[in-house]
Amino acid sequence: MDGAGYALECRLVQHLGFGAERILLGQVVAASMDREAVEADDPLAYLRLFTFLENGTYGVIEKGRRFREKSDLGVDSLSI
């Protein structure tokens, strides 16, 4: 993906099928990252992370969020 700031080269380890869905599991064999990303205070803010959605469609991830520990209600929630 142009402008991503990083590249991963992977070897296919396993191909799983669940109905119409497919999951590809791979092992990273080589990785590279732009110098600007390595030197950035927040490399994740610099990089254009993306994910496969469906039918050759990819989405860019603009912000990362972490799950908090179980809340007082006993339910996992997103910290925003």
C-alpha positions, 0 to 999 in steps of 0.5 A: 500500500503506497504511503504505508511507511512499513512493509512485511514479507510473510510466508503462508503457514496455514489456510483455514476455511469457515464456510465462505470465510478464509483466514490466512496465517503467516509467519513474518520473515522480513520487515522494514519501516521508514526512518521517520516512523522509527524516529517518531514519538508515536510510530503508530500515528505516523504509519497507515495501518490497514485491515482487509475487510472483504472482496478485495476491500481494505480499510485504513485504521485511523486510531487505535483503542485498548480494552480496559480491564473489566469494569465495576459492572463486570463487562469489558468496555472500550476506553475512548 
